Structure formats: C-alpha cells, structure tokens
C-alpha cells in the first residue's frame, strides 16, 4: 500500500475537490428529521450497554481562541501558497463550530453516556483498523449533530454514533467496512436500514458540511512543522511515530470529557503538544501565544497527569497495515479508568483552587535538559 500523504497535502487537495452538494441534495428523497424517532422501540441497545447508552436548533457555540488570525507557521510550499492554505485552515476552524452546552438540550442524557459511546467507537475503529482521522470525524459529526437536536433518548445514541462512523469511514478510508459490518458490531441494536436512514438525517442536519479540521488533523500539521524537512516539502509525514501516539492518546482521553467542547480543535492540539514539549515549540508550530491556550492547558493538566502515571502505550502493530501508517490507526486504551482518575484529579485541583487565593498557573513543561530523550530529542 502506498504511503499516505501528510494531512496538509491532503487538505490542499480537498480544497479543490468538494462535495457536489446541490446535486446530492436534489437526488435525496426528503426525510423528516423525526423519522428516526418514529419507532424508538425498534432501537434496542446492546444488552451489556443497555443501562449505559442513553428529535431534532442552534445553541451557543464553542469558545473561540483569542487570536483568530494567528501568524502562519507553514514553510514555503512548492504546491500551494502557504498563506492561502493557512487562511483556509483558519476559516474552516471558524466555520465548523460546536455547541459547548448541547447536553442541556437533552435532559434525558448524561455526559457519561457520551463517554461510553465514544469509547465504544474507538474500540470499533481498532477492531476494523480504521484511522484516527476516521474516529475524530465521527466524533465531530456526533457532537455537531447533537447540537442541532432536542430531547434525544439514550436508545438512539448508538444508532447516531455508528451512523456517524459509517459516514466518516466512507469519507476517510480507502476500503471502508461494509454496511452490514457496522450493523453487526451493534449486536442487533441497529439495522442496516436504520443506519442508512440516520446517515441522511445526520448529513442534512449538518447541512452537508462534512470536512472539518479535526483535532488529530491539527496535531498532524503541528508535528509535521516541528520535524520539517525541506526535501519533502511537507508532502510525507516525517515525525517520530511514538511521539505522535503519545500525544494522540492524551487527546483520545480529553475528547471523552464534555469539557473539551469549550475549546477549538486547534487549541486542543496545541495544548496537548505543549504538555509534551515547550512553549517555544508550541508557538513555532501553531502560531498561538501561551495566553491564547492557557485556559485549555490548565484544563488538560489532570488528563496529562493521568496519562503520565500509567505511561504511554507502545506502537501497536496491525496485520496488513504498513509500518509507516501504524501511528495513524485508532487504538483503544483503558479510557474509563484513566478518565475516572483524571476527573478525580480535576475535582481535587478545583477544590484546591477554590480554597487558595493564589493562582496555580500553567503546568510548565520540564526544561529541555530534563526531558525524556524520547521526546522531541531531534528539535
């Protein structure tokens, strides 16, 4: 299998190739936004998730960074104008906004239900050897779709989640799993017909906007800039796979918490990179000043602490996946225990801040001389 191009080169290509939205909308038979809720008794959750998995407005959007037009960190590109590429990336981030309070629109749902669903989607991705980008597309579709709905019941969550992954896989994977395979992993909870119906409902609710810059896309860009090699002009990934996986696992944990909805994907990725490197490197590859991401960095502290305590996973090998693409395959770690630990630390730090009048400040990465030799030793 040929080496996958870096995300940045894929993004430049995608700017030229869009969905023919008008043509597709004309070919789709109109479906009521409530069709999926007409027979809720037909959507039976997987038995062991019945108590865990908890229709169709736009509510307040996710907090935007203080610097919406930050300086471009991109090098001179031989295949596109770097300023135009960067401008398009920033515009896309401002276009694909999320509702940080959408759970309030669904009183029958609890944040834990979102955790369980996303954790399960990670597991499905690992089983079918799907890429990280596929999972993060599905997560984005799910969150943005839920922000357009009201009073979703928990028995519909699995259908919405697997349908979001079905859409994402068709967009991202060269050989996506078949429809019957997506229905199979729900253990009878969702039929093929229901997935197809929900697929159309989701895409219409999202107004066919299906190409966000996900948090892992931003991480790919930051890492590529950090390990820039002028010979390849950013066309092929050049960064160490293990370092990428370490940071990606922190993001995997963070996106399970609804608190992540407070921040843009670019800020989340830059904050995760900050915890593994330095303020100088973060600024060089993202264009953010520390004050732009300081709040997110503080929020991410307990998650970074939990990841550090258990240690990062080794690079997993998957049969049939080229070695140069292994880091891009979504993996599933014991996120429930890690999330519980992180949220316990979060509560402890919040209580400490409440009792102490002194600011705690940002978690400062170790001095470059004290860092692990495995972390950004080439920089």
N, C-alpha and C positions, 0 to 999 in steps of 0.2 A: 504494500500500500504506500502511496506517495506521502511524503512528509506534509503535514498540514501547514498552511501558511500562517504567519503570525496574525493575531487578531486585527492589527492595524491595517494590514494589506487586505484582509477580508472586508474590513469596514469600508475602505476606499472603494472596493468593488461593489459593495452593497449600495453605496451612494448612487451608483449608476444603474442598478437593477432594482426596481421597486415592484411591489405587487400592483397588478393592473386592477386597482380596487374597484373602479367603476364597472369594469367588465364582470368582475366576480360578483358584485352586488346585484347586477342585473340577472345573473344566472342562478341566484339563490332564491328559492321559494321562501317568502316571508314566514317567519315563525314567531309566535308570541313569546315575549320574554318570560311568560309564566308557564310555558308548555312543560318545562322540566319539573314544575311543582304540581302539575295537574294530578299526578298519581304518585304521591310521595311514598305510599305503602309499597310500591314496587321496588324501591331503592333500599334494599336491606344491607346494612353494613356487614363486613366480615365478622364472624362470630366473636373472635377474640378482641375485636376493636369496637364492639357494639356500644360499650359504655364510654369509649374514648373519643370516637369520631363524632363530633357534633356534626314574589321574589323580585324579581328585580324591582338617579340622583347623584349629585357630585358634592362631596363634603370638603372640609379644609384640606389643603394639600400639605405634602411633606415640607418641613422646614428647608429652605434653600440656604446654600452657603453664603457667607457674607461677601465673597468675591465671585460674582457670576461670570466675569470676563477675565479670568486669570491668564497670565502670560503663558505662551505655548512652550512646553519643554521639548517639543519634537525637533529632531535634527532636519537638515535639508533632505528632502525626499526626491528621488530620481523619477518617481512615477506619479507624483501629485504635488500640489502646492501645500506646504506644511501648514501655513496659516489658514487656508481654506478648510483643510482636513480638521484642524483643531477647532475652528469656528463651528463646523458641522457637528462635531462631537459635543461641544458645549450646548449648542442649540437643541440637540437631541435630549440631553440631560434635563433641560428646562421644559421640554415638551412632555416627556414621559414622567409625569409627577404621580405621586402616590398619596393616599389619604392616611395620615398617621392615626386617625381616630375612627377608622371604619368599623372596628369591632363594636362601637357603640350603636351602630346601625343594625346589629344582630344580637338582640338581648338574650337569645337562646343559646348563644355560643360563648365559649370561654377561650382565653388565649392558649390554654393547654391543648385545645383541640387543633389549633393551627400548628402547634409544635408537633403533635402526633402525626398529622397529615404530612407535613414537610419532611419529617424524619422517615416516614414510610416511603415517600417519593425518592429520597436519597437511596434507600435500600433497593427500590425497584431499578433505579439508574445503575447501581452497582451490579445487580443481577444481569441486566441486559447490556452491560458495558457501554453505557451512554456517557456522553461527555459532560463535564462540569457546566459548560455553557447551556446544555440542554436542561439540566436541573434548574439553573438560575433563570432561564427564560420561563420555565413552568412556574417558578415561584413568583416571578414578576406578573405573569398573566393572572395567577390566582389572586394576588393581593389587589391588583388594579380592577379585576372583575368584581371582587367582593365589595370594593368601594362604590360600585355602581348599583349595588343591590340593597335590599332591605329584608330583614326578618328571614334570612336563610336558616333552614333547620339543619341539625347536625347530620341527619341521614343523607343529606345532599353533598356534604363536604367531599366524600371520597370520589363521587362522580365528577365534581368540579375539578378536583385535584388531578385525577387520572386523565381527564379530558384536556386539561392544561398541558400535561406532559405529552399527550398524544400530538397536540399542535406543535409543541416545542421540538419534539423528535423529528417531525416531518420537515421542519424548517432547518434544523441543525445537522442531523445525522445523514450520512451518505446512504446507509442502509438501515432505516428506522425499523423497529419491531412492527409486526403486522397488527392490525386492529384486534384480532382475536387474542393476541398475546397480552394486550393491555386489558382486555376484558378478563382474561384468565387470572391475572395477578390480583384481581379484586375478589376472588373466591366466590363468584356468583353474585356479588353485590351490584355490579353494573353490567348491563348487556351491551353488545356491540351497537345496537340501535340507539340506546340511551347515550352512549359516548358520542356517536355521530351527531345526535340532536344537540347535546350540550356543546359540542365543538362549535357549531354555528351560532348558538346563543352567546358563547363567550366572545367569538370574533366580532359579532355585531355589537355587543356591549362595549368592546374596546375600540369600536369604530375602525377595525382592521389595522390598528396600529400595533404591529407585532414585531418590531425590530428595535427594542430598547438597547442601550448600552448597559449591560448588566454589571454587577459588582465584580464578577470574575473577569469580565472584559476589560474593565479599568485596571484591575490587577495585572493582567497580561500586558497592557500598554506600559504601566509603570515599570514592570520588571524588564520589559524589552528596552526601554530607555536607559534603565540603570546599567544594563550589560550591553550597551550599544557597541556594535562592531560595524564600522563604516563599509566594510567589504560587502556586507549583505543588505545594507540599506533598509533594515528592519523588515525584510520580507520573510525571514525564517526566525523562529524562536532561538535565542542564544543563551538564555539564563539557566542556572542550575535547577534541575527538576525538583530536587529535595527541598530547596528553599521555597520554591513556589508552592509545593504541597503543604509545607508548614504554615505558611500564611493563609492558604486556602482553607485549611482546617479551622483556623481561627474564625474566618468568615463563615464557614459552614455552621459553626456554633452560634455566632452572632445573629445570623438571619433567622434563627428559630425564635428569638426573642422579639416580641412586637415592638420593643424599643428601637429596633433598627429602622422602623418606619419614620423615625424622626429625622433621618439623615439621607442625603442623596447617595447614590451608589459610588460616585467619585470620592466623596468624603469618607465613606466606609472603607473603601480600598486603601486610601491614603493613610487612614488611621491605623489600619492593620499593618501596613508597611512600616509605619512609624514605630510600632511596638517591636518590630524585628530589626530595626536599623537605627536611623538617626534623623533628627530634624532637618539637617542639611540635605541628606539624600532624599527625604520625602519632598522637600521643596523643589529640589532639582528635577525630579521626575514627574511631579504633579502640578507644579505651579502654585500650590497652596502655601500660604503663610501659616505658621503654627496657630495664630489666632483664629484662622478660618475653620480649623478642625479640632480645636482644643476641647470643646464640649464633647465631641464624639470620642476623642481619645480617652477622656475621663470615663465616659460611659462604658468603654470597651475594656477598662482595666480589669474588672473581675473575670471577664471571659479569657483575657490573656493570661491571668494568673492561673486559672484552672487548666488551660492548655499546657502551661509551663510545668505544672505539678505532675501531670501524667506523662509528659514528654510527647513529642510529635511521632506520628507513625512513620514507618519506613515505606518507601515507594513500593506499591503493590504491583504485581505482575499479572497480566490478564492474557489468557491464551488467545492468539490471533491479533493482539494489539502490538504494533511496532514499538520498540523500546523508546523511540523519541516522542511517542504520543502518550506514554503511560501516565504522566502527570496530569493530563487533560481529562482522564476518566474519573467520573464522580465516584467517590468512595463513601462508605457508611461506617462511622465510628460510634462508640457507645455514647451518643449525644445526650440521652436522658440523664445519666449520672453526672456528666460534665455540666449540663445546663442547671441541674439542681445545685451543684457546687458553686457555679458562677452566680446564680441568683441569690444563694445564701451569702456569698461574699458581697454581692451588690447591696443587700439589706444591711449587712454589717457596716459597710462603708457609709451608707446613707445615714445610719444611726450615729456613727462617729462624727460625720459632718454636721449633723443636727446639734450634737452636744458641744462641739468645738467651734468657737468663734473664728478660729484661724483657718484660712484657705488651705486645702490639701495640695493644690497644684496638680500639674500633669505628671503622669508616670513618666519619668525620664529614662530613656534607654541607657544602658551602660556605656562607659567611654569606649572608644573604638579599640583600645588596647585590651579591654576586659571582655570583649565579645567572644562568643564561641568562634573557633576557627572555621566552623562550617557555615557561618552566617556572613554573607557578603564579604568574604575574605578577598575577593578579587577587586573590590572597589577602593 
